[in-house]
Amino acid sequence: MSERYKADVPSHGVTPEHVFLDRRRFISAVGVGLAAGPSILLAAGQDQASLLKPPYENPEVFPAARNPSFALPGAIPRKDLTARKVAAAHNNFYEFLPGRGGPVWKHTGDYEPLPWKVEVKGECQKPRTFDLDDLLAFDQEERIYHFRCVERWAMNVPWTGFPLSKLLQAVEPRSSAHYVRFVSAKRPTQMPGLRETPWYPWPYHEGLRMDEAMNELALVVTGVYGKPLLKQHGAPVRIVVPWKYGYKNPKAIVEIELVSREPETFWETQPHEYGFLSNVNPFIPHPRWSQAESYWLDDKERFPTPIFNGYGKYVAGLYPDEPRTLQKPLGPGQKAR
């Protein structure tokens, strides 16, 4: 880990790296079942090299220079980075670990994210297929974003990538392109979650309005913590839109399609879930829990959930009718925004 990320590890709630790598000292330091989450405890004594091993190296690109213009929102009470191991040990990636968040990294051994291609097509003048080198040729920068999962856990992460708007501009969208549809990889032989949950509408697919996709926050992500993306983070390329719940940030992207009509998303096909917009909003409860509070992934400390995840100055104008008073929980068959 670079000196920059050692320095940015939170000062509380995270075991130091030299302790983490020594199982006995780790257990004596935190005690079984204490503040370190269950996924972190499962990682203790396991192969730490595989937990943090990128699928490739590219020292010409990583680490990229940090863009200080994207500071963490003022509404976020902690400004330190979530420890790299904590962020790597607990993820939601149903293609590998279906039905829950957890130690996705343990299930990615057969996954081969190289070589990689992303096809960009649809309502555009210059459809094109980009390989990984093409994507890395865009000017890469690092941004620290606050990340919020729909399950309420949160973290502060340094992503490396480039604005999604740059990729879309490269294919010259037509005036008929009102939405952007994303499709993730579908590799049953490499992704055990696909085999275990054939009833889901694989491949994973998500969407944004064109104005959302062109917003300066929307990022095509190729790296994390100064290294290429780990498999469990969605290697080798994913999307990050920090004002929306984590599932709106599709991983392992293989196709981007510009379309004229609102595309159906993966979770919209499931009953009793959120709808297309899925902005972080404490006033719109999930059918099974309140969203009024978030908690840190490392120490489980709770804090109030800010609307738009704290990024209102960038995106509030896109949603003039976003609810600002507490809504009733959804009933069976209903979908939120």
PyMOL commands that set and color helices and strands:
alter all, ss='L'
color gray80, all
select helices_A, chain A and resi 3-8+17-20+23-30+38-43+48-52+84-89+104-107+132-136+164-170+192-196+210-213+231-233+246-248+267-269+307-310+312-318
alter helices_A, ss='H'
color red, helices_A
select strands_A, chain A and resi 117-122+128-131+141-148+153-163+179-184+205-209+219-224+227-228+238-240+253-259+293-296+302-304
alter strands_A, ss='S'
color yellow, strands_A
deselect
rebuild
show_as cartoon
